[in-house]
Amino acid sequence: LYDSGYRELVQRRFLHWIDKLSIPQTPAENAQALRELHYLIDDLLDFFFVQHTADLNVVVIPQVVLRYQQLPEDFVAHQQFCLDLLDFERESEQVYTSVLELTEDQVRNVTRHFLSPEPDERIWFICDQSLLGKLRKGFAMTNKALYWKSRFQGAQRVYYHKLRSLTKEKEWLLINDLYFNATPSLNTKLIWLLRKLARLHEAAPL
């Protein structure tokens, strides 16, 4: 690790954060500085796990996600970032990135069972987890929220700006204390994605 340059990277990033601090600070500025420190630590941990422990990770996190750390938020909170991180090409689930790809029955089922976006929401993708490909259960993401329906569970929706808790329990997730389960690999990648989206939508740090 000493030869990797990671220690120097950490030092540079923390010095950059310190340089941005103004003295004296208002309470609001102090709160913002602490929030930025929390996010900086998140970014550095992401870099460490993706870049330096890839061979040890059970779930592969695509290295492309590190490029987004240095981009403006407008480049991050969009469909392509979501698809890059979830990396559906490594998954077996059927994924649709446009409603135009769906049959009439699928549109009817998905809107009836779990996807009810507002008129101004943009659908990023719909992941079908039903046995016969009828979209009666699965999950979907828009530019505002995550929608899903699991077996024996009702339809759920969580807006990114209202994310307050995200935990992994055995093989499933609890998102705002609501049960969610896709696949072990998608669950892991979704943790990374939702933490980033909560941050971009200014939810409380997870």
Backbone as a printed PyTorch tensor [residue, N CA C, xyz], in Angstrom:
tensor([[[  0.8230,  -1.2040,   0.0000],
         [  0.0000,   0.0000,   0.0000],
         [  0.8610,   1.2590,   0.0000]],

        [[  2.0260,   1.1870,   0.6520],
         [  2.9100,   2.3460,   0.6670],
         [  3.3830,   2.6900,  -0.7360]],

        [[  3.5710,   1.6780,  -1.5690],
         [  4.0600,   1.9210,  -2.9270],
         [  2.9510,   2.3140,  -3.8960]],

        [[  1.7170,   2.2230,  -3.4600],
         [  0.5980,   2.4680,  -4.3750],
         [  0.2930,   3.9450,  -4.5630]],

        [[  0.7770,   4.7800,  -3.6550],
         [  0.4640,   6.2060,  -3.7250],
         [ -0.8280,   6.5750,  -3.0230]],

        [[ -1.4850,   5.5910,  -2.3910],
         [ -2.7690,   5.8820,  -1.7440],
         [ -2.5910,   6.8200,  -0.5520]],

        [[ -1.5420,   6.6070,   0.2230],
         [ -1.3180,   7.4760,   1.3800],
         [ -1.1440,   8.9200,   0.9380]],

        [[ -0.3910,   9.1320,  -0.1440],
         [ -0.1890,  10.4890,  -0.6580],
         [ -1.4970,  11.0820,  -1.1710]],

        [[ -2.3260,  10.2370,  -1.7860],
         [ -3.6290,  10.7060,  -2.2550],
         [ -4.4780,  11.1880,  -1.0850]],

        [[ -4.4980,  10.4170,  -0.0080],
         [ -5.2660,  10.8030,   1.1770],
         [ -4.7660,  12.1340,   1.7240]],

        [[ -3.4550,  12.2920,   1.8030],
         [ -2.8880,  13.5360,   2.3200],
         [ -3.2760,  14.7220,   1.4510]],

        [[ -3.1870,  14.5530,   0.1290],
         [ -3.5360,  15.6510,  -0.7770],
         [ -5.0020,  16.0420,  -0.6350]],

        [[ -5.8730,  15.0480,  -0.5750],
         [ -7.3060,  15.3470,  -0.5020],
         [ -7.6660,  16.0360,   0.8180]],

        [[ -7.0460,  15.6070,   1.9120],
         [ -7.3390,  16.2470,   3.1890],
         [ -6.7700,  17.6610,   3.2440]],

        [[ -5.5900,  17.8580,   2.6770],
         [ -5.0260,  19.2090,   2.6400],
         [ -5.8920,  20.1370,   1.8040]],

        [[ -6.4320,  19.6190,   0.7080],
         [ -7.3280,  20.4190,  -0.1240],
         [ -8.5830,  20.7970,   0.6550]],

        [[ -9.1070,  19.8690,   1.4400],
         [-10.2870,  20.1630,   2.2550],
         [ -9.9610,  21.2180,   3.3040]],

        [[ -8.7920,  21.1030,   3.9490],
         [ -8.3940,  22.0750,   4.9750],
         [ -8.2250,  23.4580,   4.3650]],

        [[ -7.6530,  23.5200,   3.1570],
         [ -7.4330,  24.8110,   2.5020],
         [ -8.7330,  25.5440,   2.2120]],

        [[ -9.8180,  24.8050,   2.0450],
         [-11.0930,  25.4440,   1.7210],
         [-11.8000,  26.0080,   2.9520]],

        [[-11.3270,  25.6380,   4.1360],
         [-11.9760,  26.1130,   5.3480],
         [-11.7000,  27.5920,   5.5500]],

        [[-12.7220,  28.3280,   5.9420],
         [-12.5520,  29.7490,   6.2510],
         [-12.7290,  29.9400,   7.7500]],

        [[-11.9490,  30.8340,   8.3100],
         [-11.9960,  31.0880,   9.7500],
         [-12.2430,  32.5800,   9.9650]],

        [[-13.1910,  33.0010,  10.7850],
         [-14.1410,  32.1630,  11.5280],
         [-15.2680,  31.6650,  10.6240]],

        [[-15.9830,  30.6460,  11.0850],
         [-17.0800,  30.0770,  10.3300],
         [-18.3960,  30.2160,  11.0840]],

        [[-19.4540,  30.3520,  10.3300],
         [-20.7880,  30.3600,  10.9210],
         [-21.1880,  28.9220,  11.2460]],

        [[-22.1960,  28.7280,  12.0950],
         [-22.6640,  27.3590,  12.3610],
         [-23.0430,  26.6080,  11.0860]],

        [[-23.6580,  27.2980,  10.1410],
         [-24.0390,  26.6440,   8.8840],
         [-22.8030,  26.2160,   8.1000]],

        [[-21.7710,  27.0650,   8.1050],
         [-20.5320,  26.7240,   7.4010],
         [-19.8220,  25.5570,   8.0860]],

        [[-19.8690,  25.5300,   9.4100],
         [-19.2760,  24.4010,  10.1360],
         [-19.9780,  23.0930,   9.7820]],

        [[-21.3090,  23.1490,   9.7180],
         [-22.0740,  21.9520,   9.3720],
         [-21.7470,  21.4890,   7.9570]],

        [[-21.6070,  22.4470,   7.0340],
         [-21.2750,  22.0970,   5.6610],
         [-19.8730,  21.5050,   5.5710]],

        [[-18.9410,  22.0470,   6.3470],
         [-17.5710,  21.5300,   6.3390],
         [-17.5320,  20.0870,   6.8440]],

        [[-18.3000,  19.8000,   7.8900],
         [-18.3480,  18.4350,   8.4170],
         [-18.9910,  17.4800,   7.4170]],

        [[-20.0190,  17.9760,   6.7190],
         [-20.6590,  17.1490,   5.6940],
         [-19.6620,  16.8340,   4.5830]],

        [[-18.8900,  17.8420,   4.1600],
         [-17.8920,  17.6320,   3.1120],
         [-16.8080,  16.6700,   3.5740]],

        [[-16.4380,  16.7390,   4.8500],
         [-15.4540,  15.7960,   5.3840],
         [-16.0030,  14.3690,   5.3460]],

        [[-17.2500,  14.2080,   5.7110],
         [-17.8950,  12.8870,   5.6540],
         [-17.8540,  12.3430,   4.2320]],

        [[-18.1680,  13.1910,   3.2580],
         [-18.1800,  12.7530,   1.8640],
         [-16.7680,  12.4810,   1.3500]],

        [[-15.8060,  13.2560,   1.8160],
         [-14.4170,  13.0220,   1.4260],
         [-13.9530,  11.6450,   1.9010]],

        [[-14.2640,  11.3160,   3.1400],
         [-13.8900,  10.0020,   3.6670],
         [-14.5830,   8.9010,   2.8670]],

        [[-15.8520,   9.1180,   2.5220],
         [-16.5730,   8.1560,   1.6810],
         [-15.8490,   7.9280,   0.3600]],

        [[-15.4520,   9.0270,  -0.2810],
         [-14.7760,   8.9250,  -1.5820],
         [-13.4580,   8.1770,  -1.4700]],

        [[-12.7110,   8.4660,  -0.4190],
         [-11.4130,   7.8100,  -0.2440],
         [-11.5810,   6.3160,   0.0360]],

        [[-12.5930,   5.9720,   0.8130],
         [-12.8640,   4.5510,   1.0580],
         [-13.3160,   3.8540,  -0.2220]],

        [[-14.1640,   4.5400,  -1.0050],
         [-14.5750,   3.9680,  -2.2910],
         [-13.3610,   3.6830,  -3.1640]],

        [[-12.4700,   4.6550,  -3.2390],
         [-11.2700,   4.5040,  -4.0580],
         [-10.4450,   3.3150,  -3.5740]],

        [[-10.3020,   3.1910,  -2.2610],
         [ -9.5050,   2.0980,  -1.7020],
         [-10.1080,   0.7400,  -2.0540]],

        [[-11.4140,   0.5970,  -1.8440],
         [-12.0420,  -0.7040,  -2.0840],
         [-12.0830,  -1.0620,  -3.5640]],

        [[-12.3020,  -0.0780,  -4.4160],
         [-12.3900,  -0.3620,  -5.8510],
         [-11.0130,  -0.5880,  -6.4580]],

        [[-10.0510,   0.2360,  -6.0600],
         [ -8.7390,   0.2110,  -6.7010],
         [ -7.7830,  -0.8020,  -6.0790]],

        [[ -7.8320,  -0.9490,  -4.7620],
         [ -6.7820,  -1.7110,  -4.0770],
         [ -7.2400,  -3.0450,  -3.4910]],

        [[ -8.5200,  -3.3000,  -3.4330],
         [ -8.9770,  -4.5860,  -2.8840],
         [ -9.8800,  -5.3300,  -3.8690]],

        [[ -9.7750,  -4.9910,  -5.1450],
         [-10.6570,  -5.5950,  -6.1520],
         [-10.5680,  -7.1200,  -6.1480]],

        [[ -9.3620,  -7.6510,  -5.9470],
         [ -9.1830,  -9.1080,  -5.9770],
         [ -9.8120,  -9.8020,  -4.7670]],

        [[-10.0930,  -9.0340,  -3.7240],
         [-10.6630,  -9.6130,  -2.5080],
         [-12.1730,  -9.4450,  -2.4360]],

        [[-12.7090,  -8.5550,  -3.2570],
         [-14.1380,  -8.2600,  -3.1840],
         [-14.9690,  -9.4010,  -3.7610]],

        [[-16.0090,  -9.7850,  -3.0500],
         [-16.9310, -10.8060,  -3.5520],
         [-17.7220, -10.2590,  -4.7340]],

        [[-18.1190,  -8.9940,  -4.6440],
         [-18.8500,  -8.3190,  -5.7210],
         [-17.9200,  -7.3140,  -6.3800]],

        [[-17.8080,  -7.3890,  -7.6870],
         [-16.9350,  -6.4780,  -8.4240],
         [-17.6320,  -5.1330,  -8.5860]],

        [[-16.9920,  -4.0850,  -8.0780],
         [-17.4830,  -2.7220,  -8.2790],
         [-16.7130,  -2.1400,  -9.4570]],

        [[-17.3860,  -1.7340, -10.5260],
         [-16.6850,  -1.2560, -11.7250],
         [-15.7960,  -0.0520, -11.4280]],

        [[-14.5770,  -0.0830, -11.9540],
         [-13.6540,   1.0210, -11.7220],
         [-14.1320,   2.3210, -12.3530]],

        [[-15.0220,   2.2210, -13.3380],
         [-15.5090,   3.4250, -13.9990],
         [-16.1690,   4.3790, -13.0070]],

        [[-16.6680,   3.8570, -11.8840],
         [-17.3640,   4.7300, -10.9370],
         [-16.4150,   5.7480, -10.3160]],

        [[-15.1190,   5.4540, -10.2770],
         [-14.1700,   6.3940,  -9.6880],
         [-14.0540,   7.6670, -10.5160]],

        [[-14.3200,   7.5680, -11.8090],
         [-14.2470,   8.7570, -12.6550],
         [-15.2730,   9.8040, -12.2400]],

        [[-16.3810,   9.3360, -11.6990],
         [-17.4560,  10.2610, -11.3430],
         [-17.1300,  11.0800, -10.0960]],

        [[-16.1430,  10.6630,  -9.3240],
         [-15.8030,  11.4140,  -8.1150],
         [-15.3400,  12.8260,  -8.4330]],

        [[-14.7230,  13.0050,  -9.5880],
         [-14.1500,  14.3040,  -9.9310],
         [-15.0390,  15.1110, -10.8750]],

        [[-16.2220,  14.6070, -11.1740],
         [-17.1090,  15.3050, -12.1000],
         [-18.1320,  16.1370, -11.3410]],

        [[-18.6130,  17.2210, -11.9520],
         [-19.6870,  18.0070, -11.3260],
         [-20.9190,  17.1450, -11.0950]],

        [[-21.7270,  17.5470, -10.1250],
         [-22.8850,  16.7450,  -9.7620],
         [-23.8450,  16.5470, -10.9290]],

        [[-23.9290,  17.5200, -11.8270],
         [-24.8400,  17.3970, -12.9660],
         [-24.4850,  16.2020, -13.8440]],

        [[-23.2200,  15.7940, -13.8270],
         [-22.7930,  14.6580, -14.6360],
         [-23.0230,  13.3320, -13.9120]],

        [[-23.2640,  13.4110, -12.6190],
         [-23.3390,  12.1920, -11.8180],
         [-24.7770,  11.7280, -11.6190]],

        [[-25.6640,  12.6540, -11.3040],
         [-27.0440,  12.2840, -10.9840],
         [-27.8530,  12.0560, -12.2500]],

        [[-27.4390,  11.1050, -13.0530],
         [-28.1900,  10.8120, -14.2600],
         [-28.1520,   9.3140, -14.5570]],

        [[-28.8310,   8.9430, -15.6060],
         [-29.0360,   7.5280, -15.9200],
         [-27.7310,   6.7720, -16.1420]],

        [[-26.7900,   7.3630, -16.8620],
         [-25.5880,   6.6240, -17.2210],
         [-24.7540,   6.2550, -16.0040]],

        [[-24.6700,   7.1570, -15.0320],
         [-23.9460,   6.8350, -13.8020],
         [-24.5820,   5.6280, -13.1110]],

        [[-25.8960,   5.6460, -13.0430],
         [-26.6330,   4.5440, -12.4260],
         [-26.3380,   3.2240, -13.1330]],

        [[-26.3980,   3.2270, -14.4550],
         [-26.1630,   1.9980, -15.2190],
         [-24.7080,   1.5550, -15.1350]],

        [[-23.7790,   2.5180, -15.1150],
         [-22.3620,   2.1650, -14.9970],
         [-22.0810,   1.4630, -13.6750]],

        [[-22.6730,   1.9620, -12.6110],
         [-22.3990,   1.3870, -11.2930],
         [-23.0840,   0.0320, -11.1090]],

        [[-24.3210,  -0.0870, -11.5210],
         [-25.0230,  -1.3640, -11.3490],
         [-24.5210,  -2.4300, -12.3190]],

        [[-23.9460,  -2.0070, -13.4430],
         [-23.2390,  -2.9250, -14.3500],
         [-24.0910,  -4.1560, -14.6770]],

        [[-25.2540,  -3.8930, -15.2610],
         [-26.2000,  -4.9800, -15.5310],
         [-25.6630,  -6.0160, -16.5150]],

        [[-24.6270,  -5.6740, -17.2490],
         [-24.0590,  -6.6500, -18.1820],
         [-23.5090,  -7.8740, -17.4600]],

        [[-23.1880,  -7.7150, -16.1860],
         [-22.6970,  -8.8440, -15.3840],
         [-23.8340,  -9.5730, -14.6670]],

        [[-25.0500,  -9.1010, -14.8550],
         [-26.1940,  -9.6800, -14.1610],
         [-27.0680, -10.4650, -15.1360]],

        [[-27.8870, -11.3400, -14.5940],
         [-28.7630, -12.1600, -15.4370],
         [-30.1680, -11.5840, -15.5650]],

        [[-30.4930, -10.5600, -14.7860],
         [-31.8310,  -9.9940, -14.8160],
         [-32.1160,  -9.2800, -16.1380]],

        [[-33.3720,  -9.2800, -16.5240],
         [-33.8080,  -8.5370, -17.7030],
         [-34.0180,  -7.0750, -17.3100]],

        [[-33.3710,  -6.1830, -18.0430],
         [-33.4310,  -4.7620, -17.7180],
         [-33.8910,  -3.9810, -18.9370]],

        [[-34.7640,  -3.0260, -18.6950],
         [-35.2630,  -2.1440, -19.7510],
         [-34.9000,  -0.7060, -19.3940]],

        [[-34.4030,   0.0340, -20.3630],
         [-34.0280,   1.4270, -20.1180],
         [-34.9950,   2.4060, -20.7570]],

        [[-36.0480,   1.9020, -21.3390],
         [-37.0770,   2.7540, -21.9370],
         [-38.4110,   2.0230, -21.8910]],

        [[-39.4610,   2.7690, -21.6180],
         [-40.8040,   2.1860, -21.6230],
         [-41.1640,   1.6800, -23.0110]],

        [[-40.5450,   2.2560, -24.0360],
         [-40.8310,   1.8460, -25.4070],
         [-40.4090,   0.4040, -25.6760]],

        [[-39.5490,  -0.1470, -24.8320],
         [-39.1110,  -1.5360, -24.9990],
         [-40.1350,  -2.5330, -24.4560]],

        [[-41.1390,  -2.0550, -23.7430],
         [-42.0880,  -2.9340, -23.0730],
         [-43.3050,  -3.2290, -23.9460]],

        [[-43.8930,  -4.3800, -23.7040],
         [-45.1690,  -4.6950, -24.3390],
         [-46.2890,  -3.9770, -23.5760]],

        [[-47.4670,  -3.9560, -24.1550],
         [-48.5990,  -3.3160, -23.4820],
         [-48.9010,  -4.0000, -22.1530]],

        [[-48.8190,  -5.3230, -22.1290],
         [-49.0690,  -6.0540, -20.8820],
         [-48.0300,  -5.7060, -19.8180]],

        [[-46.7770,  -5.5810, -20.2320],
         [-45.7250,  -5.2360, -19.2710],
         [-45.9290,  -3.8320, -18.7100]],

        [[-46.2840,  -2.8850, -19.5720],
         [-46.5550,  -1.5230, -19.1080],
         [-47.7060,  -1.5360, -18.1080]],

        [[-48.7420,  -2.2710, -18.4240],
         [-49.9030,  -2.3570, -17.5340],
         [-49.5060,  -2.9760, -16.1920]],

        [[-48.7170,  -4.0310, -16.2410],
         [-48.3290,  -4.7130, -15.0050],
         [-47.4040,  -3.8680, -14.1440]],

        [[-46.3840,  -3.2890, -14.7490],
         [-45.4030,  -2.5590, -13.9470],
         [-46.0200,  -1.3200, -13.3120]],

        [[-46.9110,  -0.6380, -14.0260],
         [-47.5480,   0.5500, -13.4540],
         [-48.5970,   0.1690, -12.4170]],

        [[-49.1850,  -0.9920, -12.5690],
         [-50.1820,  -1.4460, -11.5960],
         [-49.5290,  -1.9660, -10.3260]],

        [[-48.3730,  -2.6210, -10.4680],
         [-47.7930,  -3.3310,  -9.3290],
         [-46.7590,  -2.5240,  -8.5420]],

        [[-45.9430,  -1.6740,  -9.1850],
         [-44.9560,  -0.9730,  -8.3520],
         [-44.4110,   0.3320,  -8.9050]],

        [[-44.5420,   0.6340, -10.1650],
         [-43.9300,   1.8530, -10.7100],
         [-45.0060,   2.8970, -10.9810]],

        [[-44.9870,   3.9660, -10.1910],
         [-45.9770,   5.0350, -10.3460],
         [-45.2820,   6.3950, -10.3120]],

        [[-44.4810,   6.7050, -11.3250],
         [-43.7220,   7.9580, -11.3180],
         [-44.6140,   9.1770, -11.5230]],

        [[-44.1240,  10.3100, -11.0530],
         [-44.8030,  11.5750, -11.2930],
         [-44.5760,  11.9840, -12.7450]],

        [[-45.4080,  12.8960, -13.2730],
         [-45.2910,  13.2730, -14.6920],
         [-43.9060,  13.7800, -15.0950]],

        [[-43.2020,  14.4350, -14.1630],
         [-41.8960,  15.0020, -14.5200],
         [-40.7300,  14.0640, -14.2100]],

        [[-41.0030,  12.8450, -13.7600],
         [-39.9230,  11.8950, -13.4740],
         [-39.4370,  11.2170, -14.7450]],

        [[-38.1300,  11.0280, -14.8190],
         [-37.5220,  10.3220, -15.9470],
         [-37.1210,   8.9170, -15.4850]],

        [[-37.6220,   7.9180, -16.1730],
         [-37.3060,   6.5340, -15.8170],
         [-35.9030,   6.1910, -16.3040]],

        [[-35.0490,   5.7370, -15.3850],
         [-33.6880,   5.3440, -15.7420],
         [-33.6500,   3.8910, -16.2060]],

        [[-34.3180,   3.0290, -15.4820],
         [-34.3810,   1.6270, -15.8970],
         [-35.4840,   0.9200, -15.1220]],

        [[-35.8930,  -0.2230, -15.6490],
         [-36.8360,  -1.1210, -14.9760],
         [-36.2190,  -2.5130, -15.0100]],

        [[-36.0760,  -3.1310, -13.8580],
         [-35.4940,  -4.4730, -13.7530],
         [-36.6030,  -5.4730, -13.4230]],

        [[-36.7960,  -6.4230, -14.3060],
         [-37.8590,  -7.4200, -14.1570],
         [-37.3630,  -8.6040, -13.3320]],

        [[-38.0540,  -8.8930, -12.2400],
         [-37.6990, -10.0410, -11.4030],
         [-38.8540, -11.0370, -11.2820]],

        [[-39.8150, -10.9340, -12.1850],
         [-40.9240, -11.8850, -12.1840],
         [-40.5190, -13.1490, -12.9350]],

        [[-41.1600, -14.2510, -12.6300],
         [-40.7600, -15.5390, -13.1970],
         [-41.0080, -15.6270, -14.6940]],

        [[-42.0780, -15.0280, -15.1740],
         [-42.4600, -15.1590, -16.5740],
         [-42.2200, -13.8840, -17.3780]],

        [[-41.4400, -12.9600, -16.8310],
         [-41.1280, -11.7420, -17.5640],
         [-42.3010, -10.8030, -17.7320]],

        [[-43.2390, -10.8390, -16.7950],
         [-44.4440, -10.0230, -16.9130],
         [-44.3660,  -8.7190, -16.1260]],

        [[-43.2380,  -8.4790, -15.4440],
         [-43.0170,  -7.2400, -14.6950],
         [-44.0420,  -7.0380, -13.5830]],

        [[-44.3830,  -8.1090, -12.9130],
         [-45.2610,  -7.9790, -11.7580],
         [-44.4690,  -7.7610, -10.4730]],

        [[-43.1870,  -8.0330, -10.5240],
         [-42.3050,  -7.6620,  -9.4160],
         [-40.9340,  -7.3400,  -9.9850]],

        [[-40.1960,  -6.5670,  -9.2170],
         [-38.8950,  -6.0980,  -9.6700],
         [-38.6120,  -4.7540,  -9.0430]],

        [[-37.7350,  -3.9970,  -9.6600],
         [-37.4580,  -2.6560,  -9.1440],
         [-37.1090,  -1.7340, -10.2970]],

        [[-37.2670,  -0.4550, -10.0440],
         [-37.0110,   0.5600, -11.0620],
         [-36.4550,   1.8020, -10.3900]],

        [[-35.7020,   2.5670, -11.1560],
         [-35.1660,   3.8230, -10.6450],
         [-35.4820,   4.9320, -11.6280]],

        [[-35.8020,   6.0920, -11.0600],
         [-36.0160,   7.2990, -11.8470],
         [-35.0220,   8.3450, -11.3660]],

        [[-35.1280,   9.5550, -11.8950],
         [-34.2430,  10.6150, -11.4300],
         [-34.6050,  11.1040, -10.0290]],

        [[-35.7080,  10.5770,  -9.4570],
         [-36.1310,  11.0310,  -8.1370],
         [-36.2000,   9.9350,  -7.0780]],

        [[-36.4620,   8.6940,  -7.4970],
         [-36.7930,   7.6820,  -6.4890],
         [-36.4900,   6.2670,  -6.9650]],

        [[-36.4450,   5.3750,  -5.9730],
         [-36.3610,   3.9340,  -6.2060],
         [-37.7340,   3.3300,  -5.9310]],

        [[-38.2220,   2.5300,  -6.8710],
         [-39.5100,   1.8390,  -6.7390],
         [-39.2460,   0.3350,  -6.7650]],

        [[-40.0160,  -0.4270,  -5.9930],
         [-39.8240,  -1.8710,  -6.0620],
         [-41.0200,  -2.6360,  -5.4940]],

        [[-41.0710,  -3.8920,  -5.8800],
         [-42.0200,  -4.8320,  -5.2890],
         [-41.3410,  -6.1880,  -5.1960]],

        [[-41.2540,  -6.6940,  -3.9780],
         [-40.6690,  -8.0070,  -3.7350],
         [-41.7800,  -9.0260,  -3.5100]],

        [[-41.4210, -10.2900,  -3.5720],
         [-42.4020, -11.3550,  -3.3580],
         [-43.0080, -11.2460,  -1.9560]],

        [[-44.3220, -11.3680,  -1.8840],
         [-45.0760, -11.3210,  -0.6300],
         [-44.9770,  -9.9660,   0.0710]],

        [[-44.5510,  -8.9410,  -0.6530],
         [-44.4490,  -7.5960,  -0.0930],
         [-45.2540,  -6.6350,  -0.9640]],

        [[-45.7060,  -5.5530,  -0.3620],
         [-46.3940,  -4.5260,  -1.1240],
         [-45.4160,  -3.6570,  -1.8950]],

        [[-45.9430,  -2.8280,  -2.7640],
         [-45.1020,  -1.9070,  -3.5340],
         [-44.5050,  -0.8510,  -2.6090]],

        [[-43.2590,  -0.4740,  -2.8890],
         [-42.5550,   0.5110,  -2.0710],
         [-41.9270,   1.5790,  -2.9600]],

        [[-41.7420,   2.7490,  -2.3600],
         [-41.0570,   3.8410,  -3.0500],
         [-40.2900,   4.6520,  -2.0150]],

        [[-39.0400,   4.9700,  -2.3330],
         [-38.2350,   5.8390,  -1.4730],
         [-37.5920,   6.9010,  -2.3450]],

        [[-37.8480,   8.1580,  -2.0100],
         [-37.2140,   9.2610,  -2.7210],
         [-35.7770,   9.4190,  -2.2220]],

        [[-34.8760,   9.7650,  -3.1290],
         [-33.4660,   9.8750,  -2.7590],
         [-33.2520,  10.9280,  -1.6760]],

        [[-33.9850,  12.0340,  -1.7530],
         [-33.7730,  13.0980,  -0.7660],
         [-34.3540,  12.7400,   0.6020]],

        [[-35.1130,  11.6270,   0.6700],
         [-35.6810,  11.1910,   1.9400],
         [-35.0030,   9.9290,   2.4780]],

        [[-33.9030,   9.5240,   1.8700],
         [-33.1610,   8.3750,   2.3880],
         [-32.5850,   8.7070,   3.7580]],

        [[-32.9220,   7.9180,   4.7400],
         [-32.4140,   8.1880,   6.0870],
         [-31.6680,   6.9930,   6.6800]],

        [[-31.8850,   5.7820,   6.1160],
         [-31.1650,   4.6100,   6.6270],
         [-31.0260,   3.5780,   5.5200]],

        [[-29.9060,   2.8870,   5.5510],
         [-29.5960,   1.8830,   4.5330],
         [-28.6820,   0.8450,   5.1680]],

        [[-29.2040,  -0.3530,   5.3650],
         [-28.4180,  -1.3960,   6.0210],
         [-28.5590,  -2.7170,   5.2690]],

        [[-27.5230,  -3.5320,   5.3840],
         [-27.5450,  -4.8660,   4.7940],
         [-27.8250,  -5.8750,   5.8880]],

        [[-28.8380,  -6.7090,   5.6710],
         [-29.2390,  -7.7320,   6.6320],
         [-29.1550,  -9.0940,   5.9470]],

        [[-28.1320,  -9.8770,   6.2750],
         [-27.9390, -11.1890,   5.6520],
         [-27.9160, -11.0350,   4.1340]],

        [[-28.9570, -11.5260,   3.4430],
         [-28.9670, -11.4860,   1.9780],
         [-29.8560, -10.3830,   1.4150]],

        [[-30.3840,  -9.5310,   2.2530],
         [-31.2770,  -8.4840,   1.7630],
         [-30.8710,  -7.1320,   2.3350]],

        [[-31.5830,  -6.0850,   1.8870],
         [-31.3420,  -4.7290,   2.3650],
         [-32.5660,  -4.2170,   3.1080]],

        [[-32.3300,  -3.2820,   4.0060],
         [-33.3920,  -2.4790,   4.5980],
         [-33.1520,  -1.0400,   4.1650]],

        [[-34.0710,  -0.5150,   3.3760],
         [-33.9780,   0.8510,   2.8720],
         [-35.0590,   1.6580,   3.5720]],

        [[-34.6490,   2.5910,   4.4330],
         [-35.6160,   3.2710,   5.3120],
         [-36.4800,   2.2440,   6.0530]],

        [[-35.8310,   1.1690,   6.4890],
         [-36.4750,   0.0740,   7.2340],
         [-37.4660,  -0.7300,   6.3920]],

        [[-37.4120,  -0.5950,   5.0790],
         [-38.2780,  -1.3520,   4.1750],
         [-37.4710,  -2.4670,   3.5130]],

        [[-38.0450,  -3.6550,   3.4520],
         [-37.3620,  -4.8270,   2.8880],
         [-37.1500,  -4.6610,   1.3850]],

        [[-35.9070,  -4.9400,   0.9440],
         [-35.5730,  -4.9330,  -0.4860],
         [-34.6190,  -6.0860,  -0.7480]],

        [[-34.8540,  -6.8140,  -1.8470],
         [-33.9280,  -7.8880,  -2.2070],
         [-33.9460,  -8.0950,  -3.7110]],

        [[-32.8070,  -7.8760,  -4.3420],
         [-32.6550,  -8.1420,  -5.7740],
         [-31.8230,  -9.4120,  -5.9200]],

        [[-30.5090,  -9.2560,  -6.0450],
         [-29.5610, -10.3690,  -5.9980],
         [-28.4370,  -9.9390,  -5.0680]],

        [[-27.6200, -10.8700,  -4.5670],
         [-26.5240, -10.4600,  -3.6840],
         [-25.6250,  -9.3920,  -4.2970]],

        [[-25.2970,  -9.5230,  -5.5740],
         [-24.4060,  -8.5390,  -6.1960],
         [-25.1110,  -7.2120,  -6.4280]],

        [[-26.3520,  -7.2440,  -6.8980],
         [-27.0870,  -5.9930,  -7.0990],
         [-27.3650,  -5.2990,  -5.7730]],

        [[-27.6320,  -6.0570,  -4.7260],
         [-27.8380,  -5.4460,  -3.4130],
         [-26.6050,  -4.6610,  -2.9860]],

        [[-25.4310,  -5.2580,  -3.1700],
         [-24.1890,  -4.5860,  -2.7810],
         [-23.9640,  -3.3280,  -3.6030]],

        [[-24.1350,  -3.4350,  -4.9100],
         [-23.9130,  -2.2690,  -5.7680],
         [-24.9550,  -1.1870,  -5.5210]],

        [[-26.1490,  -1.5970,  -5.1450],
         [-27.1940,  -0.6180,  -4.8780],
         [-26.8940,   0.1880,  -3.6180]],

        [[-26.2300,  -0.4200,  -2.6540],
         [-25.8060,   0.3330,  -1.4700],
         [-24.9150,   1.4930,  -1.8910]],

        [[-23.9360,   1.2140,  -2.7310],
         [-23.0300,   2.2600,  -3.2030],
         [-23.8070,   3.3380,  -3.9440]],

        [[-24.7080,   2.9140,  -4.8130],
         [-25.4510,   3.8660,  -5.6310],
         [-26.3700,   4.7380,  -4.7840]],

        [[-27.1090,   4.1500,  -3.8690],
         [-28.0460,   4.9260,  -3.0620],
         [-27.3300,   5.8940,  -2.1320]],

        [[-26.1820,   5.4990,  -1.6210],
         [-25.4050,   6.4360,  -0.7990],
         [-25.0070,   7.6590,  -1.6190]],

        [[-24.6080,   7.4370,  -2.8510],
         [-24.2210,   8.5450,  -3.7170],
         [-25.4240,   9.4160,  -4.0670]],

        [[-26.5390,   8.8060,  -4.3870],
         [-27.7270,   9.5720,  -4.7540],
         [-28.2830,  10.3420,  -3.5610]],

        [[-28.2330,   9.7540,  -2.3740],
         [-28.6600,  10.4790,  -1.1800],
         [-27.7990,  11.7190,  -0.9800]],

        [[-26.5290,  11.5680,  -1.2010],
         [-25.5970,  12.6930,  -1.0830],
         [-25.9120,  13.7780,  -2.0990]],

        [[-26.1560,  13.4080,  -3.3480],
         [-26.4330,  14.3840,  -4.3920],
         [-27.7690,  15.0830,  -4.1750]],

        [[-28.6910,  14.3880,  -3.5350],
         [-30.0070,  14.9820,  -3.2680],
         [-30.0870,  15.5770,  -1.8650]],

        [[-28.9240,  15.6900,  -1.2150],
         [-28.7840,  16.3890,   0.0630],
         [-29.6060,  15.7610,   1.1820]],

        [[-29.7200,  14.4510,   1.1490],
         [-30.2850,  13.7540,   2.3070],
         [-29.2280,  13.7360,   3.4080]],

        [[-29.6210,  13.3610,   4.6070],
         [-28.6480,  13.2560,   5.6900],
         [-27.6260,  12.1780,   5.3500]],

        [[-26.3400,  12.3840,   5.7060],
         [-25.3170,  11.3750,   5.4040],
         [-25.6950,  10.0110,   5.9600]],

        [[-25.5580,   8.9740,   5.1190],
         [-25.9020,   7.6100,   5.5370],
         [-24.6980,   6.9300,   6.1810]]])
